[in-house]
Structure formats: structure tokens, C-alpha cells
Amino acid sequence: MKRIYRYVGSFLLGVALIAPARITADENKHENRGQEKKQQKQYYDRSHRDYHNWDDREDRAYQNWQQENHENRAFSRLNRRRQSTYWTWRHEHPDSDGDRH
């Protein structure tokens, strides 16, 4: 019976020593995911049912759309109807390299 207590005690001691390292590793993983999401924003286009990654190319396209439509607000500040108007325009004006959003 004492042998069982020794095994259980050793097991619990091992768990107690390993648990903090595991928790720290999980926290670092979640922080890294958060940083990746901050670097690249993604928007959902309801009418076309697809996602668009907001990168430099998308930013240039949005600037062109802003000039054509005399819009001066950031995309995130537009209401849903104006954002939908942009996505429709964007699908009609794909990038020259054939990448259709």
C-alpha cells in the first residue's frame, strides 16, 4: 500500500512541476496568434460570401476606390452598405496579376 502512495505522490509532484511550464507555453502561443491577427486584418464580404485579407494590395485598391467615390474615411469607419459597395467594386476591379478576391 505504501508503494501506491509513493507512485501517486511522485506522479502529483511531477504534474506540479510540469504544469507551470505548460501554462506559460500556452500563453505564449495565444499571444503570438494575437500578434499575427493584428498584423493582417480580415474582412467578410456578405454579398459575395468570401473573406478579404487587408494587405498593401487591398489598401492600394481602396485608395483608388476612395478617389473615384470621393470618400475620405478609413474602411473600418464605413457603414455596412458603403463597405458592401466597395467589395462589389473590388470584385469588378481585380488585381492585374489575376488574383481575384
N, C-alpha and C positions, 0 to 999 in steps of 0.2 A: 504494500500500500504506500509506503514511503517513496518507493521508486516512481509511482504515478505522480505524486505531488512534486517530486523533483523534475519530472518531464514537463508537467504543466507549468511549474514555476519558471523553468528555462524558456519555455515557449512564450509565456507572458512577458518575460524580460526581453526576449528578442523582439517581440512586437513593439514594446515600449521604446526600444532603441531605434527601430526602423521607421516607425510611424512619423516622427517629425521630419525626417528626410523626405519621405514620400509626399507629405503635405506641402513642403517647400517646393518640390519639383512640380507638383500640380499647379501651384500658384504661379510659378514662372511660366508655365505653359499657357495659362489663361492670360497672363499679361502680354505675352508675345502675340497671341491671337488678337488681342485688343489693339495692339500697335499696328498689326497688318491691316485691320479693318479701318483704322484711322488714316492710313496711307492711301487707300483706294476706296472710294465711296461707290456704292452700287445703288441704282435706282430701278424701280419696276415700272414698266410701261404697260398700263392696264389694257389699253385698246389693242396693242399688238401682242400682249401676253408674253413679254420677254424682259430680260434684265439687261441693263446697260452699265458697264463699268465706266466711271468718270475718271478719265485719264487725260493726258495732254491733248490727244487727238480729239476727244469729246469736247474739251474746253475750247479748242480752236473752232470746232463746228458750232458750238454755242455762241461764240463771239460773232461768227458770220451771221447766224440767225438773229442775234441782237441787232446788228447793223441793218439787216433787211426789215426788221419789225420795229425798229426804234424803241427797243426795250433796254433798260439800263439796270435792271435788278439781277441779283445773283439767282441762279436756277433754283436753289433751295428756298428762296423767298417768293417764288411764283406760286399762284394758286394752282389747284389741280387741273383746271381747264387750260391754263396757259402752258403748263408742263406737258399736257397731252398734245397741245398744238405743236410744241417743239418736237416731241417724239414723232409725230406724223411727218413734220418737215424733215426730220433726221432720217427717217426711213426712205423718204423720197430723194435724199441727197447723201448717198453712201460715200465712204472714202474712196479715193481714186485707186487704192490697192485692191479693191474688190471686197473689202471687209464690210459686209452689210450687217448692220446692228440689228 
